[in-house]
Amino acid sequence: NIAFDNGHALVASTTTLVAERLQEYHPTPYPSSIGILLLGVILLDSVNLDESVGKVTQRDEDAVRDLLLHTDWSTAMPSSYLKYEDNGDITVDTNGLFKKLQQSKYDPKFWSSLSVERALRYDYKDFHSHGFLVHALKKQGRHKTNFGIASILMPGLDFMNADGFYDSTLAFMESVQIPFLGIMFAFYDEQEVFHRQLAFISFDQTVSLRELVGTLRTSHAYKSVDLQLEEVHLPAELRKRKNVCLFDQNNLSPSRKQIGPMLEDF
């Protein structure tokens, strides 16, 4: 029961694994308090079970179907997401629930209200390098070969233009003891078109990340994911630094579930 294996996602949401355990060990009906929590997260992670996004799996769909059928929705709060079937059964308006959760998840006011360091900590995961990146990290005099990836739901330039971005990011990296940080940005533009961006920051200011990313893009690990990276021009103050870069990720399908293992194997 794992979320991904060898860089391949087995489920869109790790919450699907929890829902599968619920099926196995909890008698039906499930409490609505548990059902709504699991359902909401799976819908968010799978983008409302949208197959065109390339994330949802049959296991996610089966988990949602089981939650809808076997949860006692008569006690659910808030009731605004409930609807009645033709036979009188109560179920959840999954489209309405997803839309509300999605709006809250990508709320620009929320993300803009966070400090740089708090935003980086909000959804951060640690990884360990096994390949070429190990040598790049060791050149920085670091015995540890771990690195991190933070996920932030706003445009990269907006975040990187924040006051104190550079110094605050280096301070964060020092606090979690990593020499290399990736920041995954995901957001919707004014036309509601979804975008992904990927930034890299090295603690060592002498490391040329453009050269490192150039090597990455010719590697077997990268070709197995193919992010279709296109460099974004940074503000002048950041552009002069070799250890910071930002890219548009034109292949929208790969998430941290694929990018983390890719960088580990690089």
N, C-alpha and C positions, 0 to 999 in steps of 0.2 A: 504494500500500500504506500506508494510513493508518487509524488506529483510529476516528476520527470526522470528520465533515464538516458544517459549518454547524449545529453543535449536535446532530447526530444520530449516534449510535453505529453504526458499521459492523460492529464485532465487540464481544463482551463483554470480551475480553482482548487486549491488544496482543501477548501471547505467541502468539496464533493467527497473527499475521503472521510470527513467527519459524518456527512450524511449517509455514506455507505455503512459506517459503523453503527449509526443510529438504526438503520434498517435491520442490522444483524442482532443488536442487543436490546433495543427498546420496544416494548409492546406498543401497538397502535391503539387508539390514535395518539399522535405526538402532541405535546403541549404547544399551543400557538406561539408562545414566547420563544420556543426553540425553533419552530418551523419557520417563522418570519425572519429570524436572524440568519439561518442557514440559506434560506431561499434568496434573501436580498444580496448576500455576498456572492453566491454563485451567479446570479443574474449580472451583477457588476463585473465580475471577473471574466465572464463569457460574452460580455457585451450583449446581454439579453438573448443569449443562445443564437446569435447571428452567425451563420455558417460562412458568410462572405468575408468576415474578419479573419477567419482562419484559426480561431482559438478553441471553439467549443468542440467537445468530443461526445461520443455516445454516452459515456459514463456521466457527464454533466447533465445531459438531457434526461437520462434515467433518474438521476437524483432529484431533479426538479419535478419530474412527473410523480415520483413517490411522495415527495413532500406535499404536493398539491392534493394528492388523493388521500393521504393518510394523516393529515394534521387536522385537529379539531379547530377549525377557523371560527367557530361560533363565539369564542372568547377573545378573538384577536383584537389588538389595539395597535394603531388607529384603524377604525372601521372604514375609513375612506378608501382603502385599497381593496375592500372586499366587493364581491359581486355574486349575484344569484344565478345559478344555472337554470335551464328550462325545467329541470326536474326538481327544483327547489333546493338543491345542494348549494352550500356556500363555498366559494373558492376565492382566489386572489387574482386581481387584475394585474398580471405580471408586467404588462406594458406601462401602466400607470406607476407602479412601484419602481420599476427600473428608471423611468424618466426622472422621478423625484430624487432618487438616490444619485443618479448620474449628475444632475444639476448641483447637488450638494457636494459631491466628490470633486468636481472641477470648478467650484465657486472661486472666482478670481479674487474676491474680497478676502476670503479666508487665507488663501496662499500669500497674498500681498501683505497680510497682517503679521506673518511670521518673520522672525529674524532669520538671517542666513543660516546660522548654526542650528536653530530649531527646525527649520525646513529640511536641512540635510539629515537630521536625526529622525524625522517623522516617519520615514519609510526607508530604512537603511538596512542593507544586508552585507555580510562579510563573506569573502571568497578567498581561495588559496590557489596560487599559480603553480602549474606543473610544467610549463614549457618555457618558451623564449622569454616570456615576461619575467621569469625567475632571474635570468641573467641581468635584465635591465634594472630590476629592483636591487639586486646585489651590488650593482655598480654604484648605487646610491649609499652603499655602506650599511644596508639594512639586512640583518640576519633573518628577519621574518619575511615571508613571501606572501603575506596576505594583502588583499586589496579590498576595496569596498565599492558598492554601487548604491547610490541614493536615487529614489524616484520622486520627482517633483512635478506637479500637475499645473504647469504654467509655461509660457514661452521662455526659452533659454535666455534670450537677450534681456527680457524683462528681469529675470532673476539675477543675471550676471551684471546688470547695470545698478543693482541695489548698492547703497552706501556700504562700504567695507566688505564687499563680496570677497575680494582676493584674500585679504588678511584673515577674515572670519573663516574662510574655507580651509586655509592652511592651519589655523588654530584647531578647527574640527578634526582635520586629518591627524594632527599631533595628539589630540585627546584620545582618538581611537587607535592610534599607533599604526597608521597605514602610510606607505610611501606613494600610493597611486589610488586615485578616486575617479570613478565614472559617475556621471549624473545623467539619468534618463529623464528627459522632459516629454510630457504628453499633454496635449491641449486641443481645444476646438477653437477655430477662428470665428470671425463674425458671421461667416456663411455656414457655420456649423460643420466645417470640414475638419476631420481629425488629422493631427500632425504628431510626429515624433521627432525628437532631436536628442543628440548624445554629445555630452561634453566630457573631456578628459583633463585631469589636473594632476601634475606630479609635484610632490613635496620638494624635490630637488629642482631649483630654479635653473640649473644648467642643462637639464634634459630637454632635448628637442622632441616634443610630442608629435610634431608633424612627421618626423622621420620614423618614429616608433609606429605611428598609425599607418604610414606608408608600408612598412614591413608587415604589419598586421593584415593589410588588404591583399597582400600576395600570398598569405598563408593558407594552408589547407583548412585550418579551423575556421577562418573567415569565409572561405568559399562555400563551406557547408551551410552557412547562415545567410551570407550576402546581404548586408544591411543597406547597400546602395548609398553609401555616405557621400555627402557633398558639403564641403567646408563652408561655414558661415563667417562673414567678416565681422570681427569683434570690434568693440569700441577701441579707440586709439590707445588708451591706457593698458588694456589687456593685450592688444595686438602686438605690442612690443615685447611681451613676455613669451619665452619659448615653451614654458611649461603649462600653458593653458590653450585649449582649442575647443571649438564647437562645430558640430556637423548636423545638417539635416539628415534624418534617417528616412530615406524614400521608400524602403521596404517596411511597411507598417506592421507586418505580421510578427516579427521577432520581438519578444518581451524580455524581461530580465531572466525568465526561465531558460531562454536560449543564449542570451548575451553573456550572462555570468559564466556558464560552462565553456562558452567559446573562448572567453578571455583566460579562463583557467588552463585551457589546453594550448593556448597560443604560446 
